[in-house]
Amino acid sequence: MKPNKKRFEVMENESLADCLDRMKKEGYQVVKRFEKPVFQEVKSGGNTTIQPIGRQVFFEGRRIDS
């Protein structure tokens, strides 16, 4: 038996539409979207700064009942 909820991550070389298609093929529909920023420490001289370099996108899916 498959779980009722599952989290899907949009992979690096995958579009949002590709991830949504993958969810649908596995039998899930979107209930929530999450975005998580990705940061990198940059050292210049004696200072360290944190700069955003990207984001991770996740979808929470709920099982589609047939």
Chimera marker file (.cmm) of the C-alpha trace (Angstrom):
<marker_set name="trace">
<marker id="1" x="0.000" y="0.000" z="0.000" r="1" g="1" b="0" radius="0.5"/>
<marker id="2" x="1.359" y="3.434" z="-0.958" r="1" g="1" b="0" radius="0.5"/>
<marker id="3" x="1.439" y="6.314" z="1.561" r="1" g="1" b="0" radius="0.5"/>
<marker id="4" x="-1.314" y="8.954" z="1.378" r="1" g="1" b="0" radius="0.5"/>
<marker id="5" x="1.180" y="11.841" z="1.294" r="1" g="1" b="0" radius="0.5"/>
<marker id="6" x="4.545" y="12.080" z="-0.400" r="1" g="1" b="0" radius="0.5"/>
<marker id="7" x="7.037" y="14.899" z="-0.970" r="1" g="1" b="0" radius="0.5"/>
<marker id="8" x="8.507" y="15.372" z="-4.441" r="1" g="1" b="0" radius="0.5"/>
<marker id="9" x="11.625" y="17.441" z="-5.120" r="1" g="1" b="0" radius="0.5"/>
<marker id="10" x="12.103" y="19.214" z="-8.437" r="1" g="1" b="0" radius="0.5"/>
<marker id="11" x="15.432" y="17.808" z="-9.613" r="1" g="1" b="0" radius="0.5"/>
<marker id="12" x="18.273" y="19.970" z="-10.932" r="1" g="1" b="0" radius="0.5"/>
<marker id="13" x="17.664" y="19.279" z="-14.643" r="1" g="1" b="0" radius="0.5"/>
<marker id="14" x="13.876" y="19.009" z="-14.374" r="1" g="1" b="0" radius="0.5"/>
<marker id="15" x="11.213" y="21.643" z="-14.989" r="1" g="1" b="0" radius="0.5"/>
<marker id="16" x="8.262" y="22.204" z="-12.677" r="1" g="1" b="0" radius="0.5"/>
<marker id="17" x="5.971" y="20.691" z="-15.322" r="1" g="1" b="0" radius="0.5"/>
<marker id="18" x="8.165" y="17.563" z="-15.515" r="1" g="1" b="0" radius="0.5"/>
<marker id="19" x="7.929" y="17.104" z="-11.756" r="1" g="1" b="0" radius="0.5"/>
<marker id="20" x="4.147" y="17.562" z="-11.817" r="1" g="1" b="0" radius="0.5"/>
<marker id="21" x="3.894" y="14.956" z="-14.605" r="1" g="1" b="0" radius="0.5"/>
<marker id="22" x="6.019" y="12.558" z="-12.537" r="1" g="1" b="0" radius="0.5"/>
<marker id="23" x="3.698" y="13.084" z="-9.563" r="1" g="1" b="0" radius="0.5"/>
<marker id="24" x="0.641" y="12.384" z="-11.707" r="1" g="1" b="0" radius="0.5"/>
<marker id="25" x="2.192" y="9.181" z="-13.114" r="1" g="1" b="0" radius="0.5"/>
<marker id="26" x="2.808" y="7.968" z="-9.546" r="1" g="1" b="0" radius="0.5"/>
<marker id="27" x="-0.815" y="8.721" z="-8.649" r="1" g="1" b="0" radius="0.5"/>
<marker id="28" x="-0.445" y="11.922" z="-6.608" r="1" g="1" b="0" radius="0.5"/>
<marker id="29" x="-1.961" y="15.401" z="-6.910" r="1" g="1" b="0" radius="0.5"/>
<marker id="30" x="-0.396" y="18.614" z="-5.578" r="1" g="1" b="0" radius="0.5"/>
<marker id="31" x="-1.588" y="19.995" z="-2.265" r="1" g="1" b="0" radius="0.5"/>
<marker id="32" x="1.296" y="22.275" z="-1.321" r="1" g="1" b="0" radius="0.5"/>
<marker id="33" x="4.429" y="23.866" z="-2.794" r="1" g="1" b="0" radius="0.5"/>
<marker id="34" x="7.565" y="24.619" z="-0.760" r="1" g="1" b="0" radius="0.5"/>
<marker id="35" x="10.621" y="26.644" z="-1.713" r="1" g="1" b="0" radius="0.5"/>
<marker id="36" x="13.842" y="26.518" z="0.243" r="1" g="1" b="0" radius="0.5"/>
<marker id="37" x="16.662" y="28.992" z="-0.477" r="1" g="1" b="0" radius="0.5"/>
<marker id="38" x="20.191" y="27.650" z="-0.976" r="1" g="1" b="0" radius="0.5"/>
<marker id="39" x="23.063" y="29.768" z="0.336" r="1" g="1" b="0" radius="0.5"/>
<marker id="40" x="26.836" y="29.733" z="-0.056" r="1" g="1" b="0" radius="0.5"/>
<marker id="41" x="29.520" y="31.207" z="2.203" r="1" g="1" b="0" radius="0.5"/>
<marker id="42" x="31.847" y="33.543" z="0.310" r="1" g="1" b="0" radius="0.5"/>
<marker id="43" x="35.157" y="34.508" z="1.912" r="1" g="1" b="0" radius="0.5"/>
<marker id="44" x="36.846" y="37.668" z="0.695" r="1" g="1" b="0" radius="0.5"/>
<marker id="45" x="39.747" y="39.044" z="2.683" r="1" g="1" b="0" radius="0.5"/>
<marker id="46" x="38.869" y="38.627" z="6.345" r="1" g="1" b="0" radius="0.5"/>
<marker id="47" x="35.101" y="38.791" z="5.822" r="1" g="1" b="0" radius="0.5"/>
<marker id="48" x="32.689" y="35.958" z="5.287" r="1" g="1" b="0" radius="0.5"/>
<marker id="49" x="29.356" y="36.718" z="3.670" r="1" g="1" b="0" radius="0.5"/>
<marker id="50" x="26.437" y="34.478" z="2.865" r="1" g="1" b="0" radius="0.5"/>
<marker id="51" x="24.984" y="34.817" z="-0.610" r="1" g="1" b="0" radius="0.5"/>
<marker id="52" x="21.927" y="33.143" z="-2.126" r="1" g="1" b="0" radius="0.5"/>
<marker id="53" x="22.869" y="30.859" z="-5.034" r="1" g="1" b="0" radius="0.5"/>
<marker id="54" x="19.591" y="29.126" z="-5.810" r="1" g="1" b="0" radius="0.5"/>
<marker id="55" x="16.516" y="27.436" z="-4.463" r="1" g="1" b="0" radius="0.5"/>
<marker id="56" x="15.053" y="23.995" z="-3.974" r="1" g="1" b="0" radius="0.5"/>
<marker id="57" x="11.405" y="23.458" z="-4.881" r="1" g="1" b="0" radius="0.5"/>
<marker id="58" x="9.282" y="20.717" z="-3.336" r="1" g="1" b="0" radius="0.5"/>
<marker id="59" x="5.696" y="19.659" z="-3.894" r="1" g="1" b="0" radius="0.5"/>
<marker id="60" x="3.626" y="17.775" z="-1.356" r="1" g="1" b="0" radius="0.5"/>
<marker id="61" x="1.293" y="15.343" z="-3.049" r="1" g="1" b="0" radius="0.5"/>
<marker id="62" x="-1.784" y="13.525" z="-1.850" r="1" g="1" b="0" radius="0.5"/>
<marker id="63" x="-2.772" y="10.121" z="-3.232" r="1" g="1" b="0" radius="0.5"/>
<marker id="64" x="-5.478" y="10.274" z="-5.903" r="1" g="1" b="0" radius="0.5"/>
<marker id="65" x="-8.252" y="7.822" z="-5.044" r="1" g="1" b="0" radius="0.5"/>
<marker id="66" x="-9.476" y="5.889" z="-8.073" r="1" g="1" b="0" radius="0.5"/>
<link id1="1" id2="2" r="1" g="1" b="0" radius="0.2"/>
<link id1="2" id2="3" r="1" g="1" b="0" radius="0.2"/>
<link id1="3" id2="4" r="1" g="1" b="0" radius="0.2"/>
<link id1="4" id2="5" r="1" g="1" b="0" radius="0.2"/>
<link id1="5" id2="6" r="1" g="1" b="0" radius="0.2"/>
<link id1="6" id2="7" r="1" g="1" b="0" radius="0.2"/>
<link id1="7" id2="8" r="1" g="1" b="0" radius="0.2"/>
<link id1="8" id2="9" r="1" g="1" b="0" radius="0.2"/>
<link id1="9" id2="10" r="1" g="1" b="0" radius="0.2"/>
<link id1="10" id2="11" r="1" g="1" b="0" radius="0.2"/>
<link id1="11" id2="12" r="1" g="1" b="0" radius="0.2"/>
<link id1="12" id2="13" r="1" g="1" b="0" radius="0.2"/>
<link id1="13" id2="14" r="1" g="1" b="0" radius="0.2"/>
<link id1="14" id2="15" r="1" g="1" b="0" radius="0.2"/>
<link id1="15" id2="16" r="1" g="1" b="0" radius="0.2"/>
<link id1="16" id2="17" r="1" g="1" b="0" radius="0.2"/>
<link id1="17" id2="18" r="1" g="1" b="0" radius="0.2"/>
<link id1="18" id2="19" r="1" g="1" b="0" radius="0.2"/>
<link id1="19" id2="20" r="1" g="1" b="0" radius="0.2"/>
<link id1="20" id2="21" r="1" g="1" b="0" radius="0.2"/>
<link id1="21" id2="22" r="1" g="1" b="0" radius="0.2"/>
<link id1="22" id2="23" r="1" g="1" b="0" radius="0.2"/>
<link id1="23" id2="24" r="1" g="1" b="0" radius="0.2"/>
<link id1="24" id2="25" r="1" g="1" b="0" radius="0.2"/>
<link id1="25" id2="26" r="1" g="1" b="0" radius="0.2"/>
<link id1="26" id2="27" r="1" g="1" b="0" radius="0.2"/>
<link id1="27" id2="28" r="1" g="1" b="0" radius="0.2"/>
<link id1="28" id2="29" r="1" g="1" b="0" radius="0.2"/>
<link id1="29" id2="30" r="1" g="1" b="0" radius="0.2"/>
<link id1="30" id2="31" r="1" g="1" b="0" radius="0.2"/>
<link id1="31" id2="32" r="1" g="1" b="0" radius="0.2"/>
<link id1="32" id2="33" r="1" g="1" b="0" radius="0.2"/>
<link id1="33" id2="34" r="1" g="1" b="0" radius="0.2"/>
<link id1="34" id2="35" r="1" g="1" b="0" radius="0.2"/>
<link id1="35" id2="36" r="1" g="1" b="0" radius="0.2"/>
<link id1="36" id2="37" r="1" g="1" b="0" radius="0.2"/>
<link id1="37" id2="38" r="1" g="1" b="0" radius="0.2"/>
<link id1="38" id2="39" r="1" g="1" b="0" radius="0.2"/>
<link id1="39" id2="40" r="1" g="1" b="0" radius="0.2"/>
<link id1="40" id2="41" r="1" g="1" b="0" radius="0.2"/>
<link id1="41" id2="42" r="1" g="1" b="0" radius="0.2"/>
<link id1="42" id2="43" r="1" g="1" b="0" radius="0.2"/>
<link id1="43" id2="44" r="1" g="1" b="0" radius="0.2"/>
<link id1="44" id2="45" r="1" g="1" b="0" radius="0.2"/>
<link id1="45" id2="46" r="1" g="1" b="0" radius="0.2"/>
<link id1="46" id2="47" r="1" g="1" b="0" radius="0.2"/>
<link id1="47" id2="48" r="1" g="1" b="0" radius="0.2"/>
<link id1="48" id2="49" r="1" g="1" b="0" radius="0.2"/>
<link id1="49" id2="50" r="1" g="1" b="0" radius="0.2"/>
<link id1="50" id2="51" r="1" g="1" b="0" radius="0.2"/>
<link id1="51" id2="52" r="1" g="1" b="0" radius="0.2"/>
<link id1="52" id2="53" r="1" g="1" b="0" radius="0.2"/>
<link id1="53" id2="54" r="1" g="1" b="0" radius="0.2"/>
<link id1="54" id2="55" r="1" g="1" b="0" radius="0.2"/>
<link id1="55" id2="56" r="1" g="1" b="0" radius="0.2"/>
<link id1="56" id2="57" r="1" g="1" b="0" radius="0.2"/>
<link id1="57" id2="58" r="1" g="1" b="0" radius="0.2"/>
<link id1="58" id2="59" r="1" g="1" b="0" radius="0.2"/>
<link id1="59" id2="60" r="1" g="1" b="0" radius="0.2"/>
<link id1="60" id2="61" r="1" g="1" b="0" radius="0.2"/>
<link id1="61" id2="62" r="1" g="1" b="0" radius="0.2"/>
<link id1="62" id2="63" r="1" g="1" b="0" radius="0.2"/>
<link id1="63" id2="64" r="1" g="1" b="0" radius="0.2"/>
<link id1="64" id2="65" r="1" g="1" b="0" radius="0.2"/>
<link id1="65" id2="66" r="1" g="1" b="0" radius="0.2"/>
</marker_set>
